[in-house]
Amino acid sequence: WLAAVLFQLTAFGAESPWQRVVVIGASASGGFVLSEPFGGTETTRCKLNYYLDAALTAPHAPVKNFGTALLFLSPDAMGEQEIIAATNSHPTLIVAADFLFWFCYGNDGTDAERARHFEVGLKLLDRIPCPLVVGDIPDASAATNSGIISPSQVPSETARRAANARLKQWAAAHPLATVL
């Protein structure tokens, strides 16, 4: 589906979506490595933009990355900063593989609170003016065994499934968005 949208954009004379790719998101995008929780050499090497740069065969500028493993500290404020930085870069494609993660996970306790917070993340994504690849909400409950996240930060399966259903609904209303 994304390939069809990107082909249509190219066919109508729009810029290639590969020209200025920007990454936004949390730990996976920012290169989180368990042995370097506050960053380091391996963290830098594991940032998603390096993998996208290597995978893209079309001519493109170096992929910019505004993702940070620290998004969990304040998803609303830091997410806002990422959106501003990304849109100010005049992107032709934004990859937000794990941007919404902390808008469902985290210290919001009830399913209703998580649903409200998830809407905040979707509102931020509403501001993206170009094709968008956005990740769904994975089941990361096994991460509680590693100490990365606490059991209280994990949404119920009901809340996680509701967030993914809402994301699909949101994407259906945003023709340039694709859910990963």
C-alpha positions, -999 to +999 in steps of 0.1 A: +000+000+000+028+024+009+045+016-024+013+025-043+010+059-025+047+067-030+044+057-067+014+080-071+033+109-055+062+104-078+040+100-109+023+134-102+056+152-101+059+154-063+093+151-047+106+116-042+095+104-007+131+091-003+147+125-006+145+137+030+136+109+053+132+117+090+129+093+120+110+102+151+103+079+181+115+064+213+141+038+222+143+016+191+145+047+169+170+064+193+193+033+194+187+021+230+211-005+241+205-022+275+242-020+284+243+017+277+210+031+292+222+067+289+239+063+256+273+054+243+292+041+212+269+012+206+238+033+211+249+057+184+256+028+160+221+013+167+200+043+157+174+035+132+185+062+107+217+042+099+198+011+090+174+032+068+203+049+051+218+015+043+185+001+031+175+030+008+189+025-027+172+056-042+191+089-040+185+106-007+200+130+018+213+113+050+183+102+071+178+126+100+169+111+134+151+130+161+141+099+181+153+095+217+154+067+242+143+093+267+109+099+252+094+079+281+103+107+305+078+131+290+062+118+259+039+148+254+066+175+256+094+155+240+070+141+213+060+177+205+097+186+202+103+157+178+073+167+157+085+203+155+121+193+146+109+168+120+084+191+103+110+219+103+133+196+083+108+196+054+106+159+053+094+139+023+088+108+045+086+103+083+093+070+099+077+068+134+082+031+142+080+035+179+067+070+184+034+060+199+048+035+223+049+057+254+015+072+245+001+038+255+027+024+279+038+044+309+024+055+341-012+062+329-030+036+350-065+028+337-074+017+302-094+050+298-064+071+308-042+052+284-068+057+256-069+095+263-031+097+263-029+077+230-051+104+214-025+130+224+001+110+203-023+108+174-029+145+176+008+151+173+010+128+142-019+148+127+006+176+121+028+156+097+025+169+062+040+141+042+039+103+039+042+086+073+051+051+084+039+046+120+044+015+142+016-001+161+017-009+198+035-041+204+032-065+234+063-056+253+052-072+286+082-095+285+104-065+290+093-064+326+117-093+332+146-072+322+140-042+344+136-019+314+099-013+323+079-020+353+047-041+352+027-010+361+038+007+329+024-021+307-011-016+294-036-043+297-041-064+266-075-048+262-059-013+262-032-023+238-057-039+214-079-008+216-050+015+209-041-006+178-077-006+166-078+032+171-045+035+152-060+016+122-090+038+123-068+069+124-047+057+096-078+050+074-086+087+077-050+097+068-042+085+033-005+092+035-001+071+067+008+034+067+008+013+099+038-009+104 
